[in-house]
Amino acid sequence: QVQLVESGGGLVQAGGSLRLSCSASRSIFSIFTMGWYRQAPGKQRELVASITSGYSTDYADSVKGRFTISRNNANKTISLQMNTLKPEDTAVYYCNFVRSPGSWGQGTQVTVSS
């Protein structure tokens, strides 16, 4: 089992930036497509960004041009750089496998004030 722990969330003003980090417990994660998800109160969890084992990336339209996902296999981390944050980005952010997600961790709270 690969344990994933998210960190880096916080409270920021609209237009600000945050960088989220997801730390994996095992290097085996590097062969899988990984993603950052988010869930706002009363809404479904959605995939906002993904990155393959070959470092190809994809983004939800709502974050395209503002968010950047990356991975560092040596450090066993997946990062999400979030720029030009909007209030609608407020959510709990999670990292997980994309094709076959495992259990969900505690996530990290991102709150964007207007």
PyMOL commands that set and color helices and strands:
alter all, ss='L'
color gray80, all
select helices_A, chain A and resi 27-31+87-89
alter helices_A, ss='H'
color red, helices_A
select strands_A, chain A and resi 4-7+10-13+18-24+34-39+46-51+57-59+67-72+77-82+91-97+108-113
alter strands_A, ss='S'
color yellow, strands_A
deselect
rebuild
show_as cartoon
